């Protein structure tokens, strides 16, 4: 696995782990939920920025990138 793909999978695992640890929002004014929400948003933005910077969106280029990754 190349370095970019490994970094991508690490970021996605971290994002999923953080989503799984979500507190139950008893109300939208729950401080713990708001803190978690801000935290998870920063992880999601980091993942999207990484994907945009390192993995092209065009299907034929994506196919070629995947072939080169393995």
N, C-alpha and C positions, 0 to 999 in steps of 0.2 A: 504494500500500500504506500503510495507516495505521501510526502509531507502534507500537502494541501488537503488531501482526502482524510488523512488521520486527524488533522486539526479540525476539519469540518465535523467529523463524527464525534470528536471530543466535545465540541461546542454544542452539538445537538443533544448528546447524552446529558450534558449539564443542564440544558434548557428543559428537557423532559423530566429530569430529576427535580428541578425546581417547581415545575408545574405539578408534579405528584405531591409535593409538600405543601400545597395550597391550604391555608386555613379556611374553614367554612365561614362564609360571610353571613353572620346572623343578621346583619343589616349593612347597608352600604356605608354607614358612618363608622364601622368597626375599624379602629386604628390599626390593629394587627393585619387586617386584610389590606388596608391601604398601603402599609409598608411593604407587604409581600407583592402587591400589584405593581408598585413602582420598581421593585427589585426585578421582577420577572419581565417587565417591559424593557429594562436595560439589557437583559440577556437576549431577549427576542430581537432587539435592534442590532445587537452585536452579531447575532447569527445571520440576519438578513444582509447586513453590510459585508460580512465575510463572503456570503454566497454571491452577492452582486459583484464583488471585486475579483473573485477567483473562479467562478463557474459561469460560463456564458449561458445566455437564455435561448439562443437559437438551437433547434432540435438537432440539426446535422453537426453543429459544433459540440453540443453536449454528448452526442454519440461518440464522436472522435475522442473527447476528453475522457469518457468512461473507458474506452478501449485502451487508452494510454495509462490509465490509473492502475490497471491490474497487470 
